[in-house]
């Protein structure tokens, strides 16, 4: 028995191409029918019916493929109604540490607690200058920046200051009036020598957007570093220092003064002679 023409098309050509070809001829017959004003439209409907009939014949046994189930599908569910999304495993909680270790940096110097009092020879030096109102401002280890002569400054972070602010209200107003700069501040170094320092405030923005502020002592800081080289009060990194403030009467006003004390490694007092 011979092969029908439509069967020969199916053997030689892909199914999609055959359907597109039949639709093309159907549209062509429609245009011819419209041009001849036949009005019957039978050619279009016949060809279209043939095209879709052939397509139905090709696809009557076709069954859509079942998609792969999602990864989190419950494999024991028999149908979609029984499926429940799996909950992620909660993070495991670490048991509390009954013996927490202090968070200390390697080789970080230990700050004496309570802080030692101002040595007697410093008190005598301040009394000779008619100084009163002794206040411990800060107790801190010196940093590499503090002792670097190229930086020429000593920092006093505001976050580490013992009192909220060692300046009086009048000093703060005058400080802000002069762009946060106070000049000619008497400064007693560890050797007992008196110099003058410029006190200023630096505000630095961190990448997080917060502000870090520090008081800065400069002008004669390198002179203090050099004066205490190779002595028991040598200023070097990681050595713990104290900075004390005092007031002395100058005319009708009280003038701010500062004193720098170097502590020994045990933190039992001053190592300066």
Secondary structure as UniProt FT lines:
FT   HELIX           5..12
FT   HELIX           15..35
FT   TURN            36..37
FT   HELIX           42..59
FT   TURN            60..61
FT   TURN            71..72
FT   TURN            75..76
FT   HELIX           80..82
FT   TURN            98..99
FT   TURN            106..107
FT   HELIX           120..128
FT   TURN            129..130
FT   STRAND          131..141
FT   TURN            144..147
FT   TURN            149..151
FT   STRAND          154..157
FT   HELIX           158..160
FT   HELIX           169..177
FT   TURN            178..179
FT   STRAND          181..188
FT   TURN            190..191
FT   STRAND          194..205
FT   TURN            207..208
FT   STRAND          211..218
FT   HELIX           221..227
FT   TURN            228..230
FT   TURN            232..233
FT   TURN            237..238
FT   STRAND          240..250
FT   TURN            251..252
FT   STRAND          253..263
FT   TURN            265..266
//
